[in-house]
Amino acid sequence: MYDYCIVGGGIVGLAAAYAISRQRPGARIIVIEKERQLASHQTGHSSGVIHAGIYYAPKSFKAELCRAGERDTKAFCDENGIPYRTPGKMVVATDDLELQRLGALEVNAAANNISCRRLNGAELIEMEPAVSGVGALLVEQTGIVDYAQVSRALASYLTAAGGEIVMSVGVERLEERSDHVRVLAPQQSWEARYVIACAGLQSDRLAVSSGMDVNFQVIPFRGEYFALRSDLSGLVERMIYPVPDPALPFLGIHLTPMMDGALTVGPNAVLGFAREGYPKFSVNPRDVAAFLGFPGFWKLIAGNISNGIDEMKDSLFKRAYLEKCRKYCPALQLEDLQPYRTGIRAQAVSRSGVLIHDFMFLQSKRQLHVCNAPSPAATSALPIGRMIFDRLHGAK
């Protein structure tokens, strides 16, 4: 029998295994991943940003975990020889209304104890000549890293400490007994004293099949990116973000230098018709039937119809996408946007139609399900792993 089983080989599951192996040396730990590679879904399709946490409500899980995660991620990379960069981030205001919102964002950053610097239009242009705006907020500690590489380093630590990783096996359900949990997959099973489920895009389904009380559903949202032509990879030095609109659920399209040298533009946030279908126009009938039959989906759509149409337009028409980019980077042309990988966000939605923006957990005596791990989950993975361990044993 194993002491701990972690279902899901993304960065959150691997960080939980890492935390356990450090807190309980000698514990028997197994990670079970349904894909052939670790970090195959949200972790491996992320923008790679090490967030500072300026957007998040003070005292929220997001804010507290992000601040700790930014420090921990960089320290882990330093300890394990993983390259990362800290180019910083500019949040750019393009009109007077956005300047007012920028001021509110600066107050929020101060409440989260995050250092940032206000720039006027001249200072912005001096630092980033290709960017157009009337002011900006500079967050110098924001970084970039390859989270798939971080995940592999976490996995290496686990196996060096005696842990096991099983690939290409999909767990179907968990059966909790008085002193252990049976982990059931097709033609295979395991037993563990505790199970941590980090199933990402399938988190609600695994929780339901395992007997948890689930009052939400994961609805997939596609984040579609472009990369700028290689000769434009040095167009900006820093990440360039728009000022978020509080009426909209996502941050908007931004420019991000990547560790592989690419400069990406994106993402949008368009409803996905397949939880794990990355090519454009992917459709999974089971996934579509699930959200069409969920009352929270229709309430969400009713409250965001205009934004949804706008995002769909950006997805279908490259020129509409370009116009969002040109708001703060006016020199960009249609031919500058080259294909890049797509990500899919596992967005938990309540039955009342509310997007759940913070981390969410379901727990019994021997199971802990990470049911919503939105951005900045990758940044926050190491402190989330420690918190999972603490929560699991705090319930004893």
N, C-alpha and C positions, 0 to 999 in steps of 0.2 A: 504494500500500500504506500502511496505517495503522501507526503505531508501537505503539499500544495499542488494544485493543477491550475494552470492559467490557460484559458481558451482564447486564442487570438494572438498572433505574432506581429501585431503592429507595435508602434513605439510605446503605447500606454501599457499593453500587456507585458512587453519586455522590461519596461521600467518597474512594473510591479514585481516581476521575478527577480530583478536586480536588487530591489529594496529588501525583499524577503531573504535573499541569499546573504546580504550584508547584516541584516538583523538577526537571522537565525542560521549561522554557519552550520553546515552539516545536514540541514533539512533536505529531504528528498523532494525535488521540484521538477515538474514536467510542464512544458509549454506545448500546446497542440494547435497547429495552424493548418487551415484547410487548403491554402495555396502552396505552390511549389517553391515560392520564395517568401522570405520575411518582408514585412512592410510593403505588401503588394497593393494596398488600397489607399486609404487617406494619407498615411504616412509617406508613401512613395510618390504621391501625386500632389504634395503640398508645395507651396511657394518657397519653402525653406527659410522663412523669416524667423529670427529670434526676436520675439516681440518684447517691448518694454512694458506695455500695459496701460497706455495713456487713455484708451477709450473706455475702460471698464469701470463700473460703478464701485466707488470705494467700499471696502469691506466685503465685496462679493467674492465667491470662490475664484472667479476669473482673475480679479485684480490681485488677490493675495497669492494665488498659485503662479500667476505670470511673473510677478516680481521675483519670487523665489526661483522660478524656472529659468529666467534670463541669466541669473548668476550661476545656477547649478549647471546649466547646459554648457556655458563657456568653460567652467571649471572642469567638467567631465571631458570636454574636447581637449583642453590643455593636458590633462592627465593621460589621455589615450592617444595623443598625437593626431587628432582629427582636425583638419584645417577648417577654419571659419574666418569670416571677416566682419568688421564692424563699421560699415560705411555710414551708418546713421540713416534717419528717415526725415523727410520734409513733408509736413501736411500743408498743402498749398491752398490758400484762399484766392478765388478769382473775382470776387465782387464784394460789396459792402456787407451783404447778408452773411456770406461765408466768413468775413472778418469777425462778425459778432459771434458766430458759432465757434470760430477759432479761439476767441477769448474764453468761452465756456469750456472748451477742451483744455485750455491752459490751466484753468481753475481745477478741473478734474484731475489733471496730471499732478498738480501740487497736492491735492488731497490724497493721491496715491504715492506720494513721496518720490515722484519721478522727476528728474532734472530735465528741463527743456529750455530752449532759448527762442524768444520771439524775434522774427526778422521782418523788416519792412520790405517793400517791393524792390528797392535798389539793392539791398543786401541779398535778397533772394536771387536776383538776376546775376549779381556778381559771383555767387557761389555756384549757380546752375544756369548758365546762359541760355540753354535750350528750353527752359521752363518759364512759363508766363503766369504771373500772379501779382496780387496787390499786397501780399504778405504771406508769412509761413510760420510754422512752428517746427523747430529743429530738435529732434530727439537723437542725440549723438550715440546712445548706447545700443540702438537697434542694430541687430546683426543678421547675417545669413549663414546657413550651414546646409549640408546634405543630410537630412534626417534619416534617410535609408542607411547611410554610413554610420550614424549614431546608433541606429537600431542593431546593426551587425556587431558593433562593439559591445553593446549590452548583451547580445546573445553569446558572444565569445566569453564574456565574464562569467555568464551563467554556466556554460559548459565546462569552463576551466574549474569552476567550483563544484563540479559533479552533477549539475543539472542536465536534464534531457530536453531535446527539442524534436518533436515529431511533425513532419511535414506531410502535406497532401492528404490530410484526414479532416473531414468535416464533422464536428460534433453536432448531434441532432437534439439531444436533451440531457438534462441533469436530473438524477433521482436522489433526493436527499433522504438519508437515513439518520438514526439517532446519533451515530458516531462517525459517519463518513458520507461521502457523496459518490454515487456511481456516475461515471462520465460515459455516455453512450454514443457511439458512432457506428456506421454500417460495418457489421462483422467484427467490431472491436469494442472493447470497453476497458475502463480503468477505474480504480478507486482511489479517492484522496480524502484526507480529513477536511480540507477546505478547497473550494473552487472559486476562482476569480474569473468572471466572464468579461472579456474585452472584445466583444464581437462586432463592434463598429456598425457597419451597414446592416448587419443581421441581428443587432442587439435586442430589439423588441421581440423578434421571433424566438430567439433562444430563451429569453426570459419567460415568454408565454409557455413554451413547451416544457419549461422547467418548473412550472407551478407558481411563478411570481405573479403578483397582482399588478397588471400593466394597464395604465390609463392614458397611454400615448401611442403614437406610431412614428416610426422612422420614415420620412419622406425624402427621397433623393433630390438634391439640387446639383445640377452640373455647373462646374466652374470652368469656363472655356478660356483658354489663354492663346495669345500669339507671342512669337518671339520676333524682335526686330531683326532686320538683315544684319549679318555679321559685321559689316563695316560700320554699323550704328551702335555696336555694343558698348561703346564708350560715350554715348550721347549724354548720359547723366552719370554722376559719381554715386549718388545716394538713391535710396528708395524715394519715389515721389508718389504721395497719396493725396487724393482729394479730401476735402473737409466732409465728414460724414453728415448726411441728412438725417436728423432724428426721426423723420417720418418714414424712412426706409429701413428694411431689416438688415441689409448687408452694407459693407463699407464702400463698395464701388470699385471701378477699374483703376489700377495703379501700375506704375513702372517699378520693376524689381530686378536688380542685377543678381544673377544666379552664380553659384559656385562653379558651374561648368563654363562660365564665361558668357553665357547668353544674357540678353536683356529682355525680360518678358513684359508683356502688357496684359493685364487682366486681374482677376477673373470677372466675368459677369456671373449671374446667379439665376439660372433658368431651370424650371421644373424638369427633372429627369424621368424618363419612362422605363428605366432599368436601374436597379440599385448598383449593379456592377458592370454596366454596359458602357464602355468608354468611347467607342466610335460614335460619331454623330449619327443621330436618328436611331440609336439602339432602342429596342422595345422588348420588355419582358412582360408577357401577359399576366403572369402571377403578380408582379410588382404593381402593375397598373390597376388590376382588379382590387388589390389591397387598399390602395389609397382612394380609389373611387368609392369603395364601400365604407370608408372611414368618415364619420361626420365632421371631425376636425378639419379635414382637407377642404370641404366645401365652405366652411366658415372662414378658413384662411384665405381661400380664393376670393370670397366675397369682400373681404376687407383689404385686399391687395390687388384688385383686378387691373388697375391702370399700370401699376408697377410691373405686374406680371407680363402684360402686353408689351411694355417697353423692353423688358429683358428678353422676351421672345424675339422681338424685332432685332435686337443687337445680335442674337444668336443666328438668325436667318440671313441678315444683311450685313456684310462686312463693313460697308460704308457707315452704317449707323453705329457700329462698334467704334470705328475710327473717330467719329465725331466726339464720343465720350473722351477719347484719348487726347484729342486736339484741344479740348477745353483748357488744359494746362501745358500741353506740349504741341503748339500749333504747327510746327514744321513737319510733322509726320504726314506721310502720304500713304495711299492705299497699298502700293506695292511694297511698302516697308514692313507690312505685317505678314509674317511667315507662320506656317503651321507649328503648333506646339502641343504638348500633351494636355489632356483634360483631366480634371479632378472631379470627384463626386463627394459632396458633403452629406454625411448622415445627419439630417436635421430632425430632431425630435419635435413633434407637434402634439399639443394637448388635444383632448376631445372638444375643448371649447374653441379650438382654432388658433391658439397662441403658440408662436415660435418659442421654444424653450432655449434661452440663450446661455444659461449657466450649466455647470456640470450637474449631472443627476445620477443617483445611485439607487439601486434596489437591493435589499439585504435581508437574509434570513440568518439562522444560526450558523450555517456552514457554507452559504453562498453569498457572493457579492457581485452584482452585475453593474458594470459601468454602462449606463444606458444612454447617456448623452455626454460626449466629450468634444465640444465645439472648439474652434480656434479660440485661444491659443493652446490647444491640447499638446501639440508637439513641443512647443516651448516649455510647457508646464509638466511634461511627462515625468521627470524625476521627482519633484515634490508630490505629484499625484500618486506615484508608486508608493511613496512613504505613507501618504494619507490612506491609501487602500489598506496597507498593512495595519495601520493604527485602527481603522474602522472595523476591519475584520476581527481584530482581537478585542476591541472595545465592546463588542456585542456579546462576548462570552459570558 
